[in-house]
Amino acid sequence: MTDAMKEVDGGHEPLICAVCLEEIMDSETRSRAGPTTGCVHRFHWDCIRKWFQVKAACPVCNKSLLEEGIYEDDPISGKSIFHRIRPEGVRGSLHSAAAAGHVAGIQRLLAAGASVNRTTLGGVAPLHMAAHHGHAEAIARLLAAGAEVNQLAPGGTTALYIAAQGQHADAVARLLAGGAAVNLASEGGGTALHVAAQNGHTEAVAWLLAGSAEVDAVMDGDITPLFLAAQSGHIDVMVRLLAQGASVTAAAGNGATALHYAALHGHAESVARLLVARANANEATRSGGTALHVAAQGGHTEAVAWLLAGRADVRKEMMGGSTPLYMASMGGHSEVIAWLLAKQAPVETTSRASEANAALYAAVRGGHAEAVSRLLTGGANPNRHVGPSPLRTAVLHGHTEVIGRLLTGGATVKPDDVWAALLLGNLRGARRLAKASNYSWAVLRRGCWLVAGVLGACTLTYMLSGALLQRALLELIVLETPGPA
């Protein structure tokens, strides 16, 4: 169908927009798919335009609308205009030539009067297509023909951002030479340097920095390019950013630095580079966590070693009292625990009022037998506790191997521990505990009392249930008995 006007059917049934699921009011411009698509849904005109920036298909039935196009219905004038979604849907268009990098085709179409800045319904121009595919010569031809170098694509991205995202260094260079705004940010605040650093494209980063890209530009969350390179472990990119003066002390909205991001993902060489650049190993986030906390939590041994060499404080506590040793114990990272203990990390803390032996409890709850052994060897006292002992905790969680390690470490067995393991079905653990207590009379006596208590509770429950059932039956009989006539 050609781009022609036609009458709109004058129905009065309520229409629901398939995008926002709100009713389409009588005065609102609406849209519908062509009859050959098989899609019967309706949309607000503005809603479907935004949706096409995500996907060129109906959001409900998923019928492709890419080639067929849609209609814009104006209820005021009663007319409808057909729109093709993308010009490149037609073979021989400037968009398709730019996407293919066909310079001769671009030249021919431009000479025939094709608009160099015409966009698709989704807002994509030929220059964006050429940048996406990295066709530097096509970019040069389009710019020479007057293409707007900073024209925005969906998401507020420019051709330069798109080229950097696709890791096309030659395209980046061409666009910069054509006057592309190197620090123009997308809707999320990210610049071309952000996306190039995140993808680890060193050559594109070099071109952007040479084009005066702001090295410490911040996107949403106060994230800098160095953060993104550090979290992905792109060493060469980090070296270039640091050489250009990137700040190692810049903090994100949550207080984290690039060192935190590198430690979180276990990139030991990134951690080393940042420490050499004088990053503060003890810089804390808003919750009090340091890079050592996050590296210990993730079990990143090599990163922990570098941080300790950089004088990270092993005694530093987060809000709530968690130390790096506690974080490592929680994950059962025995090698990290060994490194921390070697640096005199306190194995027992008192800041957690409910758990004076927090690291040991964390390892016990997680069933990390090797971590428990490391902590016991490092001086953790299995009999120092507030509330249930570490041994009782292991019994309640059913960690038989941990029970054995605690017993080897000198944990004191109580009669209740034996019977708790037995009642929970852990026969192997109960046998170990009974053996450790030499099958004492106290164990047997406590067991008898426990069995008697269980039997008494069962008897009481049976009697109570019987009484309640009898009462219910009596009430039912009374209700069903007919009264006097």
C-alpha positions as CSV (number, residue, x, y, z in Angstrom):
1,M,0.0,0.0,0.0
2,T,1.3,3.5,-0.8
3,D,1.4,6.4,1.7
4,A,-2.2,7.4,1.0
5,M,-5.1,8.7,3.1
6,K,-8.1,6.6,3.9
7,E,-11.3,6.8,6.0
8,V,-11.2,5.4,9.5
9,D,-14.0,3.1,10.6
10,G,-16.2,5.0,13.0
11,G,-16.7,2.4,15.8
12,H,-17.4,3.5,19.3
13,E,-16.2,0.4,21.2
14,P,-13.5,1.1,23.9
15,L,-10.0,0.5,22.6
16,I,-7.1,-0.6,24.8
17,C,-3.6,0.2,23.9
18,A,-1.5,-3.0,23.6
19,V,1.6,-1.1,24.8
20,C,0.5,0.8,27.9
21,L,-2.7,-1.2,28.5
22,E,-4.7,2.1,29.0
23,E,-7.9,3.0,27.2
24,I,-7.5,5.0,24.0
25,M,-9.7,8.0,24.4
26,D,-11.9,9.2,21.5
27,S,-9.7,12.3,21.0
28,E,-6.4,10.5,21.1
29,T,-4.4,9.6,17.9
30,R,-4.2,5.9,17.6
31,S,-2.4,3.3,15.5
32,R,-3.0,-0.1,14.0
33,A,-1.1,-2.6,11.9
34,G,-1.8,-3.3,8.2
35,P,-4.4,-5.9,7.3
36,T,-1.8,-8.3,5.9
37,T,0.2,-8.6,9.1
38,G,-2.5,-10.6,11.0
39,C,-2.2,-8.2,14.0
40,V,-5.6,-7.0,15.3
41,H,-4.3,-4.9,18.2
42,R,-4.5,-1.1,18.7
43,F,-2.0,1.3,20.1
44,H,-1.6,4.9,21.2
45,W,0.4,6.6,18.4
46,D,3.0,7.9,20.8
47,C,3.2,4.5,22.6
48,I,3.9,2.5,19.5
49,R,6.5,5.0,18.3
50,K,8.4,4.5,21.6
51,W,7.9,0.7,21.5
52,F,9.5,0.6,18.0
53,Q,12.7,1.8,19.6
54,V,12.8,-1.5,21.3
55,K,11.2,-3.9,18.9
56,A,9.5,-3.7,15.5
57,A,6.7,-6.1,16.4
58,C,3.4,-6.1,18.2
59,P,4.0,-6.3,22.0
60,V,1.1,-8.8,22.4
61,C,0.9,-11.1,19.4
62,N,4.6,-10.5,18.3
63,K,3.6,-10.2,14.6
64,S,6.4,-8.5,12.7
65,L,5.6,-5.0,11.6
66,L,9.0,-4.3,10.2
67,E,8.2,-4.5,6.5
68,E,4.4,-4.0,6.5
69,G,4.3,-0.7,8.5
70,I,1.5,0.8,10.5
71,Y,-1.3,3.4,10.2
72,E,-1.7,6.6,12.1
73,D,-5.4,7.2,12.7
74,D,-6.6,10.7,13.5
75,P,-10.1,10.5,15.1
76,I,-10.6,14.3,14.7
77,S,-10.2,14.4,10.9
78,G,-11.3,10.8,10.4
79,K,-8.3,10.1,8.2
80,S,-5.5,7.6,8.3
81,I,-1.9,7.8,7.1
82,F,0.3,4.8,6.4
83,H,3.8,4.8,7.7
84,R,6.6,2.5,6.7
85,I,8.6,1.6,9.8
86,R,12.0,1.8,8.3
87,P,13.1,3.1,4.9
88,E,15.7,0.4,4.7
89,G,12.9,-2.1,4.5
90,V,12.9,-1.2,0.8
91,R,15.8,-2.4,-1.1
92,G,18.0,0.3,-2.5
93,S,17.4,2.8,0.3
94,L,20.1,5.0,1.8
95,H,19.8,3.1,5.1
96,S,20.5,-0.2,3.5
97,A,23.4,1.1,1.5
98,A,24.9,2.6,4.7
99,A,24.4,-0.6,6.6
100,A,26.2,-2.5,3.9
101,G,29.0,0.0,3.5
102,H,28.2,0.4,-0.2
103,V,29.9,3.7,-1.0
104,A,28.9,3.7,-4.7
105,G,25.3,3.0,-3.8
106,I,25.3,5.8,-1.2
107,Q,26.7,8.2,-3.8
108,R,24.1,7.2,-6.4
109,L,21.2,7.6,-3.9
110,L,22.4,10.9,-2.7
111,A,22.7,12.1,-6.3
112,A,19.1,10.9,-6.9
113,G,17.9,13.2,-4.0
114,A,17.8,10.8,-1.0
115,S,17.7,12.7,2.3
116,V,20.9,12.1,4.2
117,N,19.3,12.8,7.6
118,R,16.0,11.0,7.1
119,T,15.3,8.7,10.1
120,T,13.2,5.6,10.5
121,L,10.1,5.6,12.6
122,G,12.4,4.4,15.4
123,G,14.7,7.4,15.0
124,V,17.6,5.8,13.2
125,A,19.5,7.8,10.5
126,P,21.8,6.4,7.7
127,L,24.9,7.6,9.7
128,H,23.8,5.5,12.7
129,M,23.6,2.5,10.4
130,A,27.1,3.0,9.0
131,A,28.5,3.6,12.5
132,H,26.8,0.5,13.8
133,H,28.5,-1.7,11.2
134,G,31.8,0.2,11.3
135,H,31.9,1.4,7.7
136,A,34.4,4.3,7.9
137,E,34.3,5.2,4.2
138,A,30.5,5.2,4.2
139,I,30.6,7.5,7.2
140,A,33.0,9.9,5.4
141,R,30.7,10.0,2.4
142,L,27.6,10.7,4.5
143,L,29.3,13.4,6.4
144,A,30.5,15.0,3.2
145,A,26.9,15.0,2.0
146,G,25.8,17.0,5.2
147,A,24.9,14.2,7.6
148,E,24.3,15.6,11.1
149,V,27.2,14.0,13.0
150,N,25.5,14.5,16.4
151,Q,22.0,13.4,15.4
152,L,20.5,11.3,18.2
153,A,19.4,7.7,17.9
154,P,17.0,5.9,20.3
155,G,18.3,6.1,23.9
156,G,20.0,9.5,23.2
157,T,23.0,7.8,21.6
158,T,25.0,9.4,18.8
159,A,26.9,7.8,15.9
160,L,30.1,8.1,17.9
161,Y,28.6,6.3,20.8
162,I,27.3,3.5,18.5
163,A,30.7,3.1,16.8
164,A,32.5,3.0,20.2
165,Q,30.0,0.4,21.4
166,G,30.6,-1.7,18.4
167,Q,34.4,-1.5,18.9
168,H,34.9,0.2,15.5
169,A,38.1,2.3,16.0
170,D,38.3,3.6,12.4
171,A,34.6,4.7,12.5
172,V,35.3,6.5,15.8
173,A,38.3,8.3,14.2
174,R,36.2,9.4,11.2
175,L,33.4,10.7,13.3
176,L,35.8,12.6,15.5
177,A,37.4,14.1,12.4
178,G,33.9,15.1,11.3
179,G,33.2,17.1,14.4
180,A,31.4,14.5,16.6
181,A,30.9,15.8,20.2
182,V,33.1,13.4,22.1
183,N,31.5,14.2,25.5
184,L,27.8,14.1,24.5
185,A,26.1,11.8,26.9
186,S,23.3,9.3,26.3
187,E,20.1,9.2,28.3
188,G,21.8,7.2,31.0
189,G,24.6,9.7,31.2
190,G,27.1,7.4,29.5
191,T,29.6,8.8,27.0
192,A,31.4,7.1,24.1
193,L,34.4,6.7,26.5
194,H,32.2,4.9,29.0
195,V,31.1,2.2,26.5
196,A,34.5,1.8,24.9
197,A,36.1,1.4,28.4
198,Q,33.5,-1.1,29.4
199,N,34.1,-3.2,26.3
200,G,37.8,-3.1,26.7
201,H,38.4,-1.5,23.2
202,T,41.8,0.1,23.8
203,E,42.2,1.6,20.3
204,A,38.8,3.3,20.5
205,V,39.6,4.6,24.0
206,A,42.9,6.0,22.6
207,W,41.1,7.9,19.8
208,L,38.5,9.3,22.2
209,L,41.1,10.5,24.7
210,A,43.0,12.1,21.8
211,G,39.7,13.8,20.9
212,S,39.6,15.4,24.4
213,A,37.2,13.0,26.0
214,E,36.6,13.8,29.6
215,V,38.4,11.0,31.4
216,D,36.4,11.3,34.6
217,A,33.0,11.9,33.1
218,V,30.2,10.4,35.3
219,M,27.1,8.5,34.2
220,D,24.1,7.6,36.3
221,G,25.3,6.4,39.8
222,D,28.5,8.6,39.4
223,I,30.2,5.8,37.5
224,T,33.4,6.8,35.6
225,P,35.1,5.0,32.7
226,L,37.8,3.8,35.1
227,F,35.1,2.0,37.1
228,L,33.9,0.1,34.1
229,A,37.3,-0.9,32.9
230,A,38.3,-2.0,36.4
231,Q,35.2,-4.2,36.9
232,S,35.8,-5.9,33.6
233,G,39.5,-6.3,34.1
234,H,40.6,-4.4,31.0
235,I,44.2,-3.6,32.0
236,D,45.3,-1.8,28.8
237,V,42.3,0.5,29.0
238,M,43.0,1.2,32.7
239,V,46.6,2.0,31.9
240,R,45.5,4.6,29.2
241,L,42.9,6.1,31.5
242,L,45.3,6.4,34.4
243,A,48.0,7.9,32.2
244,Q,45.4,10.5,31.2
245,G,44.9,11.4,34.8
246,A,41.8,9.3,35.7
247,S,41.0,9.7,39.4
248,V,41.5,6.5,41.6
249,T,39.7,8.2,44.5
250,A,36.5,9.1,42.6
251,A,33.5,7.4,44.4
252,A,30.2,6.2,43.0
253,G,26.9,7.1,44.6
254,N,27.2,4.2,47.0
255,G,30.7,5.3,48.0
256,A,32.5,2.5,46.1
257,T,35.7,3.3,44.2
258,A,37.2,1.6,41.1
259,L,39.2,-0.5,43.6
260,H,36.0,-1.9,45.0
261,Y,34.7,-2.8,41.5
262,A,38.0,-4.6,40.6
263,A,38.0,-6.5,43.9
264,L,34.4,-7.5,43.6
265,H,35.0,-9.2,40.3
266,G,38.3,-10.7,41.4
267,H,40.5,-8.9,38.9
268,A,43.8,-9.1,40.7
269,E,45.9,-7.3,38.1
270,S,43.4,-4.5,38.1
271,V,43.6,-4.3,41.9
272,A,47.4,-4.2,41.6
273,R,47.4,-1.4,39.0
274,L,45.1,0.7,41.1
275,L,47.1,0.2,44.2
276,V,50.3,1.2,42.3
277,A,48.4,4.4,41.2
278,R,47.9,5.1,44.9
279,A,44.3,3.9,45.4
280,N,43.4,3.8,49.1
281,A,43.0,0.2,50.1
282,N,40.9,1.2,53.2
283,E,38.4,3.5,51.5
284,A,34.9,2.4,52.7
285,T,31.5,2.5,51.0
286,R,28.5,4.0,52.8
287,S,27.9,0.6,54.5
288,G,31.5,0.6,55.7
289,G,32.8,-2.1,53.3
290,T,36.3,-1.9,51.9
291,A,37.8,-3.6,48.9
292,L,39.1,-6.3,51.2
293,H,35.6,-7.0,52.4
294,V,34.2,-7.6,48.9
295,A,37.3,-9.6,47.7
296,A,37.1,-11.8,50.8
297,Q,33.4,-12.3,50.4
298,G,33.9,-13.4,46.8
299,G,36.8,-15.7,47.7
300,H,39.2,-13.9,45.4
301,T,42.5,-15.1,47.0
302,E,44.9,-13.3,44.6
303,A,43.0,-10.0,44.9
304,V,43.0,-10.4,48.7
305,A,46.8,-10.9,48.6
306,W,47.4,-7.7,46.7
307,L,45.1,-5.7,49.0
308,L,46.9,-7.1,52.1
309,A,50.2,-6.1,50.4
310,G,48.7,-2.7,49.9
311,R,48.1,-2.5,53.7
312,A,44.4,-3.1,53.8
313,D,43.1,-3.2,57.4
314,V,42.1,-6.7,58.3
315,R,40.3,-5.4,61.4
316,K,38.1,-2.9,59.6
317,E,34.4,-3.5,60.4
318,M,31.4,-2.8,58.3
319,M,28.1,-1.6,59.7
320,G,26.9,-4.4,61.9
321,G,30.4,-5.5,62.8
322,S,31.3,-7.7,59.8
323,T,35.1,-8.1,59.3
324,P,36.8,-9.4,56.2
325,L,37.3,-12.7,58.0
326,Y,33.6,-13.0,58.7
327,M,32.8,-12.4,55.0
328,A,35.3,-15.1,53.9
329,S,34.0,-17.5,56.6
330,M,30.4,-17.0,55.4
331,G,31.4,-18.2,51.9
332,G,33.7,-20.9,53.2
333,H,36.8,-19.5,51.4
334,S,39.5,-21.3,53.4
335,E,42.4,-19.9,51.4
336,V,41.3,-16.4,52.0
337,I,40.8,-17.2,55.7
338,A,44.4,-18.4,55.8
339,W,45.7,-15.2,54.3
340,L,43.7,-13.1,56.7
341,L,44.8,-15.1,59.7
342,A,48.4,-14.8,58.6
343,K,47.9,-11.0,58.8
344,Q,46.6,-11.3,62.4
345,A,43.0,-10.9,61.5
346,P,41.0,-11.2,64.8
347,V,39.3,-14.6,64.9
348,E,36.9,-13.5,67.6
349,T,35.1,-10.3,67.7
350,T,32.8,-8.8,70.3
351,S,31.0,-6.2,68.3
352,R,28.3,-8.7,67.3
353,A,26.5,-9.0,70.7
354,S,24.6,-12.1,69.7
355,E,27.7,-13.9,68.3
356,A,31.0,-13.4,70.1
357,N,32.5,-15.9,67.7
358,A,31.0,-14.5,64.5
359,A,33.4,-15.9,61.9
360,L,33.2,-19.4,63.3
361,Y,29.4,-19.3,63.5
362,A,29.3,-18.1,59.8
363,A,31.4,-21.1,58.7
364,V,29.4,-23.5,60.8
365,R,26.1,-22.4,59.5
366,G,27.3,-22.7,56.0
367,G,28.6,-26.2,56.5
368,H,32.1,-25.2,55.5
369,A,34.2,-27.8,57.3
370,E,37.6,-26.7,55.9
371,A,36.9,-23.1,56.9
372,V,35.9,-24.3,60.4
373,S,39.2,-26.1,60.7
374,R,41.2,-23.1,59.6
375,L,39.5,-20.9,62.2
376,L,40.0,-23.4,65.0
377,T,43.7,-23.6,64.0
378,G,43.8,-19.8,64.1
379,G,42.6,-19.7,67.6
380,A,38.8,-19.7,67.5
381,N,37.3,-21.1,70.7
382,P,34.4,-23.5,70.0
383,N,33.2,-23.2,73.6
384,R,32.9,-19.4,73.7
385,H,29.4,-18.4,72.7
386,V,26.3,-16.4,73.6
387,G,23.2,-18.5,73.0
388,P,23.5,-21.8,71.1
389,S,27.1,-23.1,70.9
390,P,28.8,-23.6,67.5
391,L,28.4,-27.3,68.1
392,R,24.7,-27.0,68.7
393,T,24.4,-24.9,65.6
394,A,26.1,-27.5,63.5
395,V,23.7,-30.2,65.0
396,L,20.6,-28.1,64.2
397,H,21.8,-27.6,60.6
398,G,22.8,-31.2,60.1
399,H,26.4,-30.6,59.2
400,T,28.0,-33.9,60.2
401,E,31.5,-33.1,58.9
402,V,31.5,-29.8,60.8
403,I,30.5,-31.6,63.9
404,G,33.5,-33.8,63.6
405,R,35.8,-30.8,63.0
406,L,34.4,-29.0,66.1
407,L,34.9,-32.1,68.2
408,T,38.5,-32.4,67.0
409,G,38.9,-28.7,68.0
410,G,37.8,-29.3,71.5
411,A,34.1,-28.5,71.5
412,T,32.3,-29.6,74.6
413,V,29.3,-32.0,74.1
414,K,26.1,-31.6,76.0
415,P,23.6,-34.4,76.3
416,D,21.0,-32.4,74.4
417,D,23.3,-32.2,71.4
418,V,23.3,-36.0,71.1
419,W,19.5,-36.4,71.3
420,A,18.9,-33.3,69.0
421,A,21.0,-35.0,66.3
422,L,19.1,-38.3,66.8
423,L,15.7,-36.7,66.6
424,L,16.7,-34.8,63.5
425,G,17.7,-38.1,61.8
426,N,21.4,-37.5,61.8
427,L,22.5,-40.9,63.1
428,R,26.1,-40.5,62.1
429,G,26.3,-37.1,63.9
430,A,24.6,-38.5,67.0
431,R,27.0,-41.4,67.1
432,R,30.0,-39.1,66.9
433,L,28.6,-36.9,69.7
434,A,27.7,-39.8,71.9
435,K,31.2,-41.3,71.4
436,A,32.8,-37.9,72.3
437,S,30.8,-37.9,75.5
438,N,31.8,-41.5,76.3
439,Y,28.1,-42.5,76.3
440,S,27.7,-41.0,79.7
441,W,24.7,-41.6,82.1
442,A,23.8,-38.0,81.7
443,V,23.2,-38.6,78.0
444,L,20.9,-41.5,78.7
445,R,19.0,-39.7,81.4
446,R,18.5,-36.6,79.3
447,G,17.2,-38.9,76.5
448,C,14.7,-40.6,78.8
449,W,13.4,-37.2,79.9
450,L,13.2,-36.1,76.3
451,V,11.3,-39.2,75.2
452,A,9.0,-38.8,78.1
453,G,8.4,-35.2,77.2
454,V,7.6,-36.1,73.6
455,L,5.2,-38.9,74.6
456,G,3.5,-36.6,77.1
457,A,3.1,-33.9,74.4
458,C,1.6,-36.4,72.0
459,T,-0.8,-37.8,74.6
460,L,-1.9,-34.3,75.5
461,T,-2.4,-33.4,71.9
462,Y,-4.5,-36.6,71.3
463,M,-6.7,-35.9,74.3
464,L,-7.2,-32.3,73.4
465,S,-8.0,-33.2,69.8
466,G,-10.5,-35.9,71.0
467,A,-12.3,-33.4,73.3
468,L,-12.6,-30.8,70.6
469,L,-13.9,-33.3,68.1
470,Q,-16.5,-34.6,70.6
471,R,-17.7,-31.1,71.2
472,A,-18.0,-30.3,67.5
473,L,-20.1,-33.4,67.0
474,L,-22.4,-32.5,69.8
475,E,-23.0,-29.0,68.4
476,L,-23.7,-30.5,65.0
477,I,-26.3,-32.9,66.4
478,V,-28.0,-30.1,68.3
479,L,-28.1,-28.0,65.1
480,E,-29.6,-30.8,63.1
481,T,-32.3,-31.8,65.7
482,P,-35.7,-30.3,64.6
483,G,-37.5,-28.2,67.2
484,P,-41.1,-28.9,68.4
485,A,-43.8,-28.4,65.7
